[in-house]
């Protein structure tokens, strides 16, 4: 078992007043008071890589600033275990995977081992995603309330895998999903809470032009040629090979370059294989730049997004897609697949352009590169859409209401 030691973010809760208004922050403080004396323990599988870890890194310190005792621990697992949970992840998204009875036994064995090693010190145990879902077997011994937070799209899962996971989920007090169409029939209460970004984090704050220039110099990139960028984990579900095909179609008629940048996650052993395939596919093409961005490189990611002409997110499946949120917040024109939570963010032809194929992505990119005024208009609408719906202050409010509802069910309307 590992426990996170936080470096408090530079941003304090009052620093969000210029972004969202004083009344929003006062409301958060009032809600936090209702949880006085309660400990919220978040449990997931990694401190780095992916949207869940990124959200918790920002949210847990801010909850503590509001007076809520929020903590974060992770389960332990070897490469074999994370290989199984990656297959779970893909299967729950609807991709066909061979999951053997030995895989299921290993999953249960590692969860059981973690039960013996974890210190359960929360009044509310907040478990994120499938990897630690079986910890619920200790519900009677630890914690007053248990919540399962699903960050992925389980609208069309492999039935066998979902049934296996569902048996555990049904034992929780509540489940949280990111979008209405992600939910499944469950015998427990369900809440709908979209993820968020932190506008004051290194990844999203305004950057001076010299910082952006220094990042481009570091990677040997040219800012003068139009840039199409996809910033994502190297994952088959992010379709990096489809991104390359779409770019090649655009490149036939418009002189531009592609940046595929991202990292790997400690709980995703498949990502190195994907990265190798991508590098092999683009070998020798000077207009395609494959950048492996190490963890804690938020300023670099911010700089790449801000310098991009068009940002692409050509996911085959997507839980929510925080890289899309980041791009919209920066006022960038976005082309994204019409899947998962992306559809909550990209309102087609108003906050961005949705696509359904490689050819559709190429067409949308060409449209934006050929019409910068339209691209700029989409970007302005996009930023305001994120301000209203997908900032961390709204996310904090939803979680506080969720926690309160477990103790005062008659006081809180379902989210």
N, C-alpha and C positions, 0 to 999 in steps of 0.2 A: 504494500500500500504506500502511495505517495501522497503527501499533502503539499499543496502549492504555497510557496512563500511569495506574497505579492509585493511588487514595487508599486506603490500607489500611483495612479496616473497623474500626470501634471495637472490635468483638468480637475477642478473641484465642482461639486454639484451646482454651486452658484454661478459658475462660468457659463452654464447653459442658458442663463436668463436672456442674453442678447439674441439667442437663436430661437427659443421657444416661448419666451415671456415669463415674467415673475410668477404669475398665478399658477402656471404648470408646476413649477418647482415647489411652491407652497402646498399644492395639492399632494405632491409626492411625500412631503414631510408629514402631512396630516395622516396619510394612509400608513406610513411607516410606524407611526405611534401606535397604531392598532396591533402591531406585531411585537410590541415591547416584551422582552423576555424569551422570545421564541428564537430557536436556532434553525437556519435553513442550510442543509447540507447538500450541495451539488455533487453528483458522482457521474463521471464519464470515463472515456478510455485514454485520453491524451491531453496534455497541457499545450501542445503545439500542433499546428496544421489543421486546416479545415475551419468551417464557420462556427461550429459549436465552441471550440476552444477560444476562438477569437471573441465571440460574444461574452463568454464567461470571464475572460481576462479583463474586460471593461466593466461588466455588470457587477461582479462580486465586490470590487472596491467601492463602487458607487452606492450599492445597497448598504455597505458598512458606514459610509459617510452619512447616509440618511438615518442611521441608528438601528439598522437591522443587522443582526449577527448572522452574516452569510459566510459560508465556508465552501471549500472546493477540494475534493479528493479524487484520485483516479484509481481504477483497477489495474492490476498487473496481468500481463499475458505475454506468452512467447510468440515467435513468428508464426508458428503453426496455428495458434489460437486466432491471431489476427488474419491469417489466411482464410480461416473458416468464417469469421465475422464479415470479411470482405465479400465472401460468397453470399452470406445472409443479406448484406446490404444490396448487392446486385439483384438477388432474387426478390427482395421486397419491392424493388423498383420495377420488377416484372421481367428481368433478364433471366434466361434459362441457365442454371448452374447445376452441376452434379453435387449434391450434398448427401453424404453417406451417413449411415447410422453411427459410424465411428466419429464423424464430424460432430454430430449432435451430442454424443457422449463426451467428447473433448470440451465442447462449449459448456456443458453442465459441470464438468469436473473443474474447469478453471473458475467458473462463477462460484462454485462451492469452496474452492481454495481461497478465493478473495473474501468470502464471508468470514473465514477464520482469521484473516489477516487485517481486514478493514476495521477501523474504529468508527462505529456508527454513533455520532454525537449530535445528530439533528433531531429537532422536534418534527420537522418536515424533511423527509428524504426525497430529493429531487433527482431522479435517475434519467440520464439522457441517452436515448437511442438504444439499439438492440444489444450492444456488447455487454452491458451490465444488467440486462432486464431481469435475469434469474435471481438477482440478489433479493427479490421480493420474498423469497422463501424464509427470510428472517423477519418478516413484518411483525410477527407476534412478539419477538424479543426486543426489537429496536425501533425507535421512532413512533410518534403518534400518528403521523400521516405520511403516505407514500404517493408520489406523483411520477408518472412516466411521461417524458417529453420526447415525442417523435419528431425529428427534424427532417425526415425523408418522406418522399411521396409513396404511400402504401395504397394508392387508389386501385391498383391492378396487380397485386402481388402474386408470386407463386403460392398457390393455395396451401401446399404442405408446409412451407416455411412459415407463412403467416399463422397457420393454425398452431404451430409449435410456439411461436412468439406470443400469440394471443392468449394462450393458456396462462402465461405469466402476467400479461397486461391486465387480464380480468381480475387479478388479485389486488391491483392498486386501488387507491381511493379515487383517483382521477387520471385522465390522460389529456395531453395537450398536443394539438396538431397545428401546422402552419397555415393551412388553407382549408376551406370547406370541403373541396373535392378530394382531400387526402384521407378523410375519416373512414372508419369501418364501424360496423355494428358491434357495440360493446355493452356489457352490463353495468358499466360505471359511467360517471359523468365525464363529458368531453368538453374541452375548452378550445377555442380557436384563437391562437396568438401568433401573429406574424413575427419573424425575426426583425433585426434592426441593425443599423450601423451607428457608430459614435462619430458625430460630425467634428469633434475636437481631437480625435485620435490622430496619430502620426499618419495613418493611411488616408485620412479624409480631410485634414486641415488644409488651409491655403498654403501654397508653397511659393517662395520667391523664384523668379526665373533662373537665377544663378544655380539654385539647387537642382532644378530640372536639367539644366545644361550639364552639370557635373555628373549626373547619373548617365546621361547620354554619352558623355565622354568616356566614362568608365567602361561602358559596354560597346563602344565604337559604333554608335548609332548616328544616323543622319536625321536631323530634325526638319530639314528643308523639303523632304519628299513626303507626300501624304502617308500617314501611318494607320494601318488597320491593326488593332491589338485585341488579343484575347488573353486575359489574365485569369488563370485557373490552375488548380491541381492537374498534374498529368494523370488523366483518368479516362478510360474508354468512354464513360458516360458523358464526358465533356466534348467528345468527338474531335480531338485535335487533327486527325487525318481528314475529316470532313471540312474543317476550317481551312486546311491547306488547299484542298480541291476548290473551295469557293474562292479563295484568294487567287488561284491560278486562272480562274475564269475572268475575274475582274482585271487581272494584270494584262490580259490580252488587249484590252482597250484603254486602260488608264495606268499611267506610270505611278506605282505606289509600292509600299513595302509592308510586310507582315511581321508583327512581333507576337510570338507565342511565349508567354512568360508565366512561370508558376513554380510551385515547390512540390515537395512530397510530404506525406503525413506518416507519422510513426506507426499509426494503426492501419496503413494501407500498403502492404508489401507489393502490390501489383504496379505501383506507380513508376518504379524504376524500369520495368519492362516496357511500359507505355512510352516513357521518355526515350528509351533506346530506339524504339520503332519510329518515333517522330523524327529523331535525328537522322536515322538512315534514310527516311523518305525525302528529306529536304537537302540531303548532302549535295554540296556544290552550288546551291541557289543563293546568290549574294543578296537577294531581296527578302529572304526569309530568315529571321533571327530567332533562334531557340534559346531562351534564357532560363537557367535553373536559378531561381531566386531563393537564397537560404532563409530559414526562419528569422524573425525579427527584422526583416528588410522592408518595413512598412513605408518608409520614406521613398524607397526606390519604386515600389509598386504605385504609390501615389503619383510620383513623377511620370511614370510610364503612362498611367491613365490620363493625366492632365495634358500630356503632349500628343496623345492619340487624336487622329482626325475622326475616326469611327471606332467604337468599341463593339466587339462581337462576343456573343455568348451562345455558341451553337451546341448546347447540351442536348443529348438524346433523352435523358431524364434529369430532373432537377428537384431537389427538395424545395429550396427557395431561391437561391442564387444571389448571395450577398455581393458578389462582384458586379452584378447588374445594378444593385442598389448604390454601390459606390460610384459607378460610372454616371448614373442618373443624377446623383447629388452633385457631381462635378459639372453638371450641365452639358454632358457629352451626348451626341446622337448615338443611340444604341440599336443594333440589330441583334435580335435574340430569338431562339426557338420558342414556339408557343407550347411550352411544357411546364408542368409543375407551378411553383410559386412565381415564376417569371411573368405569368399572365396577370397576376395581381399588380405587378409593377409597370410593365410595358403595356400601355393602352394603345393599341395599334393606330398609327398615324396621328397620335396626339402626344404621347410621351416617348415614342420610339417606334420601331418597325418590327413586327413579328414575322417569322419565316417558318416554313414547314419542310424545307428540303435544302440541299446544297445549292441547287439552282436558284431557289428563292432567296437564300442568303446572299448570293452573288448579285442578284438583281437589286436587292435592297441597298447593298453597299454601294453599287454604282450610282444609284439614285441619290444617295446622300453626298457622295464625292462630287457629283455633277451639279448639286444644288445646295451650296453652303448656306444660303439664307433659310431654306427649309430645315436644314440640319440644325441651325442655330435656334430656330423657333421650337423644334422638338426638345432641344436641350434645356431651354428656359422652362418649358412646361414640366419637364422631367424633374428638375430640381425642386420645384414647388410641390410636386406630387410626393416626393420623398419627405420634404419638410412636414407635410401634413400627416403622413402615414407610417414612415419607416425609420424614425430616429429613436435613439436609445431611451429617451425620456418617456415616449409612449410605451415602449417595451417594459420599462420599469413599472409604470402604472399598471399595465396588464398583469404582470407577475405579482405585484403587491395585492391587487384585487383577487387574484387566484388564491394566494396564500390565506388571505382573510376569509374567503368564502368557505374554506375547509373548516373554519372554526365558527363562523357566523353565517351559515348558509342562507338565512332569511334576509340578511342585510345586503347581499350582493347579487346583482342581475348577472346571469351567465354571459360570459364574454363572447 
